[in-house]
Each structure stands twice: as C-alpha cells, then as structure tokens.
Amino acid sequence: MRAIKLIVTAQDPNDQEDSAYDFPVWEFESGLILVIGDYTNDWFFDCRNEIEANGLDQVIALTETEETSEWSLEALQESIKGSLAEFGSVPELALPLL
C-alpha cells in the first residue's frame, strides 16, 4: 500500500513565540493517516483534517511532500493492532484492513 509523507506543523496556542514544531505523517490512498509513534504505538486518524497534535497544541499547517513509502498489508495490520491494543480504538478506515 502506498502512502505519501505529509509534514504537519503544530503550535501551542498559548505560546505563539517560537513554539511551532513539525512532525511527519503518512497518508494512504484511502485517506487514512498514520503517525509513527516514537515512544508509543502508532496513531491513526481518519483523514488529514482530523490530525491532532500533542496535548492541547493545534495543527496550524499541513504540507504535502513528494516522498512516498510502500507498506505491506502485514506491516500495516501489525501497526493497527498495536494501536488498538494501546489506545482502545482506531479510525473506521483502519478496521477493514484487519
């Protein structure tokens, strides 16, 4: 399954001086968004408009890149199962992949 890399820019709404930061996400053809977790299992969102930042931070920009990645169904299923086990739910778009 092919995914395109997006760069999300987020910011603490209470501290707008130099508090913006970027993080990458992967968008699959179905619209499913994968955020690779560094210290937790991966996170998923239904679409790019649903992406959330850490804590109370707000997404302020989204940039498409030219970078793509190929994911096997098995790797994506493993990621979804890990997210489901840790967080208790995954977006609707992820369920048919299980």
Rosetta blueprint (number, residue, H / E / L):
1 M L
2 R E
3 A E
4 I E
5 K E
6 L E
7 I E
8 V E
9 T E
10 A E
11 Q E
12 D L
13 P L
14 N L
15 D L
16 Q L
17 E L
18 D L
19 S L
20 A L
21 Y E
22 D E
23 F E
24 P E
25 V E
26 W E
27 E E
28 F E
29 E L
30 S L
31 G L
32 L L
33 I E
34 L E
35 V E
36 I L
37 G L
38 D L
39 Y L
40 T L
41 N L
42 D L
43 W E
44 F E
45 F E
46 D L
47 C L
48 R H
49 N H
50 E H
51 I L
52 E L
53 A L
54 N L
55 G L
56 L L
57 D L
58 Q E
59 V E
60 I E
61 A E
62 L E
63 T E
64 E E
65 T E
66 E E
67 E E
68 T E
69 S E
70 E E
71 W L
72 S L
73 L H
74 E H
75 A H
76 L H
77 Q H
78 E H
79 S H
80 I H
81 K H
82 G H
83 S H
84 L H
85 A H
86 E H
87 F H
88 G L
89 S L
90 V L
91 P L
92 E H
93 L H
94 A H
95 L H
96 P H
97 L H
98 L L
